[in-house]
Each structure stands twice: as structure tokens, then as C-alpha cells.
Amino acid sequence: MTDQYKQRYYALVGGRQFHTALTVDPDFVDLYWYDDNPPLPGFEKVTPVIAIRHTPLTEVDSVHQVEWFAEYRGEPFKVTADRGDSLLLYYLGGNEPKARELGLDVEERLIATGVIPKSEIENLREVDTVIWPEADSRS
């Protein structure tokens, strides 16, 4: 079972959506094919059920990053994982005393996390951001 709250990437290519991974080369992404049908041309089978195509960004319509955000007791958080009846949250508030007051684990300066019951989470939302093409290149 996949964790719906895990940060993920996808690309749109010719109207199709592909799971995507960023690469060390900023001009390429890896597109993933998870389908029982044979992969499209250019995809290479890496397992019996997964094929990958190392693809230049010039052949991609857009690349998206999907993340989840929420509030807990009025403070901003990024959701990083599902823990059943709770969510693992990363504190975005940058206030160490407030993080301690919320009962979070302060791992180091300005880094605090906590596992919070879903019933106490507010304004849980998915944010889909186009990361390529960059905003100024779309205008």
C-alpha cells in the first residue's frame, strides 16, 4: 500500500500522466510505466512490471510536485507520512519554543516533527505545484 501523503512527482506527456523522478541532470526526468500492456517506445523494462524512460524535459509538457500540508493548533505543517490514525508532521513555523509547547520532537534547531492524531489536524490539503516549465518561462 502506498502512502498518499508522501511527496511525489508526476509529468504530463501528450495528455498522459506518468509517475516521475527527478534526476541529477536538471534537463531530464525519469518517467515510470506501471502497466500490464507493453510500454511505449523508448521505455526500458527494469522489472517485470516497471519500465523507465530517461526523458529530456523538452519532450515533457509539465512536471508537477505533489505535497500535503495541514495545521495543528493553528501552526503550519508539512505532512510527511501516514501512521494509521495519525500523521507524521514536519513543523514549518520556525519557532522552537512553540514547537516544544506543541509537544513536538525538536531534532535540531528549527527542525521539529511530531505524530499527531488525524482527528486533531485541520485544513489538510494537497498542493500540486508545476515545477517545470518554470513560471517565468510560461508567460
C-alpha positions, 0 to 999 in steps of 0.5 A, spaced: 500 500 500 502 506 498 502 512 502 498 518 499 501 523 503 508 522 501 511 527 496 511 525 489 512 527 482 508 526 476 509 529 468 504 530 463 506 527 456 501 528 450 495 528 455 498 522 459 500 522 466 506 518 468 509 517 475 516 521 475 523 522 478 527 527 478 534 526 476 541 529 477 541 532 470 536 538 471 534 537 463 531 530 464 526 526 468 525 519 469 518 517 467 515 510 470 510 505 466 506 501 471 502 497 466 500 490 464 500 492 456 507 493 453 510 500 454 511 505 449 517 506 445 523 508 448 521 505 455 526 500 458 523 494 462 527 494 469 522 489 472 517 485 470 512 490 471 516 497 471 519 500 465 523 507 465 524 512 460 530 517 461 526 523 458 529 530 456 524 535 459 523 538 452 519 532 450 515 533 457 509 538 457 509 539 465 512 536 471 508 537 477 510 536 485 505 533 489 505 535 497 500 535 503 500 540 508 495 541 514 495 545 521 495 543 528 493 548 533 493 553 528 501 552 526 503 550 519 505 543 517 508 539 512 505 532 512 510 527 511 507 520 512 501 516 514 501 512 521 494 509 521 490 514 525 495 519 525 500 523 521 507 524 521 508 532 521 514 536 519 513 543 523 514 549 518 513 555 523 520 556 525 519 557 532 522 552 537 519 554 543 512 553 540 514 547 537 516 544 544 509 547 547 506 543 541 509 537 544 513 536 538 520 532 537 525 538 536 531 534 532 535 540 531 534 547 531 528 549 527 527 542 525 521 539 529 516 533 527 511 530 531 505 524 530 499 527 531 492 524 531 488 525 524 482 527 528 486 533 531 489 536 524 485 541 520 485 544 513 489 538 510 490 539 503 494 537 497 498 542 493 500 540 486 505 545 484 508 545 476 515 545 477 517 545 470 516 549 465 518 554 470 513 560 471 517 565 468 518 561 462 510 560 461 508 567 460 
